[in-house]
Amino acid sequence: MEGSTYDESWEHAQKISSDTNSTVIHAFDDSHVIAGQGVIGLEIMEELPDVDEIYVPIGGGGLVAGIITAVKEKHPNVKIIGVESSAYPAMKKSLESNSLETVSGNTTIADGISVKTPGKLTFDIVKEKIDKIVTVDDKDIINAMFLLMERSKAVVEPAGAVALAYILKHKPESGKTVVPILCGGNIDMYLLGQIVSKGLSGMGRMLKISVLLKDKPGALKELVDEISSINVNIVEVIHDRLSTDVSAGSAGVTISLETEDQNQSNELINHLQEKDIKFQVIS
């Protein structure tokens, strides 16, 4: 593996090709690659002939160029909406300026579509046929990935979940048949764990609080009893007497909690406030 973004990997691949006189096949800016990906569009129309909108992830543009070519050829009224990461909106910027643009890029979990410059061939196709290009941020992507894992038992990489992420945030018109393309399952297991934690937190099902207690026997038990009275599950307790911001005679406690939903999280917060327990919500 070489490079942390597509552009870095492509640059290295070109160097290997030059050094070894090997053939290098472009990941997206190649007519055969585009044609192959266009088969997805044909399959969608075969199974859902009445589809109204198809949402397609965009990095370099190969996937959307293939799908849009295949679909628009026989079904020009079907709308094709491209979805990019807001950290790498290269195709969107290029369409706005009517010329290939290079973006600097920002940190994003959607590394599979972290492309600074679209392909020339893909840009020409997309420019002619696309209906709209939109963007989503990492928070939207995390929510979509979490929902896919919990409801559909499907592990989709961040880049592959951007289309669903947009649909979940911007609900389509009632009665419309829409298809979000889910592509790719290449995800690091450590990142997957973070996605689950952040997804639970975003839905109000994980809560982390910081409490300053008197350092005396039974103080922690009293706090735990109050939390348990709301039927909230305690996942982790970190007890700290040594930090400089914890005064002598006190103990800082950080507690990670699992709740059923946002309502139960709010119920716990209100209960602790009513009991005059001083705490801060960390996340």
C-alpha positions in Angstrom: 0.0 0.0 0.0 1.3 3.4 -0.9 -0.3 6.8 -0.2 -3.1 8.0 2.0 -5.2 9.4 -0.8 -6.1 8.3 -4.3 -3.9 10.9 -5.9 -0.8 9.8 -3.9 -1.5 6.2 -4.8 -2.0 7.0 -8.5 1.3 9.0 -8.6 3.1 6.0 -7.1 1.5 3.6 -9.6 2.6 5.8 -12.5 6.2 5.7 -11.2 6.1 1.9 -11.0 4.7 1.8 -14.5 7.5 4.1 -15.8 10.3 2.2 -13.9 9.2 -1.3 -15.0 7.6 -0.5 -18.4 4.3 -2.0 -17.1 0.8 -1.2 -18.2 -1.2 0.9 -15.7 -5.0 1.0 -16.0 -6.6 4.1 -14.7 -9.1 3.6 -11.9 -11.8 5.8 -13.4 -10.7 7.8 -16.4 -10.8 4.9 -18.9 -13.6 4.1 -21.4 -13.5 0.4 -20.6 -13.7 1.0 -16.9 -16.6 3.4 -17.4 -18.4 1.0 -19.6 -18.1 -1.8 -17.1 -19.5 0.4 -14.3 -22.3 1.4 -16.6 -23.7 -2.2 -16.3 -24.9 -1.2 -12.8 -27.3 1.4 -14.4 -28.6 -1.3 -16.8 -29.3 -3.6 -13.9 -31.1 -0.9 -12.0 -33.4 -0.1 -14.9 -34.1 -3.8 -15.5 -35.2 -4.4 -11.9 -36.8 -0.9 -11.3 -38.1 0.4 -14.6 -40.1 3.1 -12.8 -37.2 4.6 -10.9 -37.2 8.4 -10.7 -33.8 9.2 -9.2 -30.5 7.5 -8.9 -27.9 8.8 -6.4 -24.3 7.9 -7.2 -21.1 8.4 -5.2 -18.5 10.5 -7.0 -14.7 10.5 -6.5 -13.0 10.7 -9.9 -16.3 10.2 -11.7 -16.0 6.7 -13.3 -19.0 5.2 -11.6 -21.3 8.1 -12.2 -20.1 8.5 -15.8 -20.9 4.8 -16.6 -24.3 4.8 -14.9 -25.4 8.1 -16.4 -24.4 7.0 -19.9 -26.2 3.7 -19.6 -29.4 5.1 -18.0 -29.8 8.3 -20.0 -29.4 6.5 -23.3 -32.9 4.9 -23.0 -34.3 6.6 -20.0 -33.5 10.3 -20.3 -36.1 11.4 -17.7 -34.5 9.5 -14.9 -32.5 11.9 -12.8 -28.9 11.1 -11.9 -27.6 12.9 -8.8 -23.9 12.7 -7.9 -22.9 12.8 -4.3 -19.4 13.9 -3.2 -17.7 14.3 0.2 -17.8 18.0 1.2 -14.1 17.7 1.9 -13.4 16.8 -1.8 -16.0 18.5 -4.0 -13.8 18.3 -7.1 -16.4 17.4 -9.7 -18.9 19.9 -8.3 -16.3 22.7 -8.4 -15.4 21.6 -12.0 -19.0 21.8 -13.2 -19.4 25.2 -11.6 -16.4 26.6 -13.4 -17.0 24.5 -16.6 -13.4 23.3 -16.5 -11.4 20.7 -14.6 -10.6 22.0 -11.1 -8.2 20.7 -8.5 -9.3 21.0 -4.8 -6.8 20.9 -1.9 -9.0 18.5 0.1 -9.6 18.2 3.8 -9.7 15.4 6.3 -12.5 12.9 5.7 -13.4 9.3 6.5 -14.5 8.9 2.9 -11.0 8.2 1.6 -12.3 6.1 -1.3 -13.6 9.3 -3.0 -10.9 11.6 -1.8 -9.9 12.7 -5.4 -8.4 16.1 -5.9 -9.0 16.3 -9.7 -11.7 14.5 -11.7 -10.9 12.6 -14.8 -11.0 14.5 -18.1 -13.1 11.8 -19.8 -15.4 11.4 -16.8 -15.8 15.2 -16.5 -16.9 15.6 -20.1 -19.5 12.9 -19.7 -20.8 14.2 -16.4 -20.9 17.8 -17.6 -23.2 16.8 -20.4 -25.6 14.5 -18.7 -25.7 15.0 -14.9 -28.8 16.5 -13.3 -27.2 17.7 -10.0 -24.2 17.2 -7.7 -24.5 17.5 -4.0 -22.2 17.0 -1.0 -22.4 15.4 2.5 -20.1 15.7 5.5 -18.6 13.0 7.7 -21.4 13.2 10.3 -24.0 12.4 7.6 -21.8 9.5 6.3 -21.4 8.0 9.8 -25.2 8.1 10.4 -25.8 6.3 7.1 -23.1 3.6 7.8 -24.5 3.0 11.3 -28.0 2.6 10.0 -26.9 0.2 7.3 -25.1 -1.9 9.9 -27.9 -1.9 12.4 -30.9 -2.3 10.1 -29.5 -4.1 7.0 -26.5 -5.9 8.6 -24.4 -4.4 5.7 -20.9 -3.1 6.2 -20.3 -0.3 3.6 -17.2 1.8 3.5 -17.6 5.6 4.0 -17.2 6.4 0.3 -19.8 3.9 -0.6 -22.4 5.3 1.9 -22.5 8.9 0.7 -25.5 8.5 -1.5 -27.6 7.0 1.3 -26.3 9.7 3.6 -27.7 12.4 1.4 -31.1 10.7 1.0 -31.4 10.3 4.8 -30.7 14.0 5.4 -32.6 15.4 2.5 -35.8 13.3 2.2 -37.0 12.7 -1.4 -40.4 13.8 -2.4 -43.2 11.4 -1.3 -44.1 8.8 -3.9 -40.8 8.9 -5.7 -38.7 5.8 -6.3 -35.1 6.5 -5.6 -32.0 4.4 -5.6 -28.8 5.1 -3.6 -25.8 3.3 -4.9 -23.9 1.5 -2.1 -20.4 0.7 -3.3 -17.4 -0.8 -1.5 -16.9 -2.5 1.9 -13.2 -1.6 2.4 -13.1 -0.3 5.9 -10.5 -0.5 8.7 -11.8 -2.4 11.8 -10.6 0.4 14.2 -12.6 2.9 12.2 -15.6 0.6 12.1 -15.5 0.6 16.0 -15.5 4.4 16.0 -18.4 4.5 13.5 -20.5 2.4 15.9 -19.6 4.5 18.9 -20.2 7.8 17.1 -23.4 6.4 15.5 -24.8 5.5 18.9 -23.8 8.9 20.3 -25.3 10.7 17.4 -28.6 8.9 18.0 -28.6 9.7 21.7 -27.9 6.1 22.7 -24.5 6.7 24.2 -23.7 9.4 26.8 -20.5 10.4 28.5 -20.6 12.6 31.6 -18.0 14.0 34.0 -18.9 14.4 37.7 -16.9 15.9 40.6 -17.6 13.9 43.7 -16.5 14.2 47.4 -13.8 11.6 47.9 -15.5 9.6 50.6 -16.8 6.1 50.9 -20.1 5.5 49.2 -20.1 8.7 47.0 -19.6 6.7 43.8 -22.3 4.2 44.8 -24.8 7.0 45.4 -24.1 8.3 41.9 -24.4 4.9 40.4 -27.7 4.3 42.2 -29.2 7.5 40.8 -28.1 6.5 37.3 -29.5 2.9 37.8 -32.8 4.3 38.9 -33.4 5.5 35.3 -32.5 2.0 34.0 -29.4 3.3 32.2 -26.6 0.9 31.6 -23.1 1.9 32.7 -20.4 0.9 30.2 -17.3 2.4 31.8 -16.2 4.3 34.9 -12.9 6.2 35.1 -12.0 7.4 38.6 -9.5 10.2 38.9 -8.0 11.8 42.0 -4.7 12.9 40.6 -5.5 15.5 37.9 -4.5 19.1 38.7 -8.1 20.3 38.1 -9.4 17.9 40.8 -9.2 19.6 44.2 -8.0 17.8 47.3 -10.8 15.9 49.0 -12.5 15.4 45.6 -12.5 12.8 42.9 -13.3 13.2 39.2 -15.4 10.5 37.7 -16.1 10.0 33.9 -18.9 7.6 33.1 -19.8 6.2 29.8 -23.5 5.2 29.5 -25.8 3.3 27.1 -29.3 4.5 26.8 -32.3 3.3 24.8 -32.7 6.6 22.9 -32.4 10.4 23.1 -35.4 10.6 25.3 -33.9 8.3 28.0 -30.6 10.4 27.8 -32.6 13.5 28.4 -34.5 11.8 31.2 -31.2 10.9 32.9 -29.8 14.5 32.5 -33.0 16.0 34.0 -32.9 13.5 36.9 -29.3 14.3 37.8 -30.1 18.0 37.7 -33.1 17.5 40.0 -30.8 15.7 42.4 -28.5 18.7 42.3 -25.6 16.6 41.1 -23.0 18.7 39.4 -21.9 17.2 36.1 -20.9 18.0 32.5 -22.0 16.2 29.4 -18.9 15.3 27.4 -20.5 13.6 24.5 
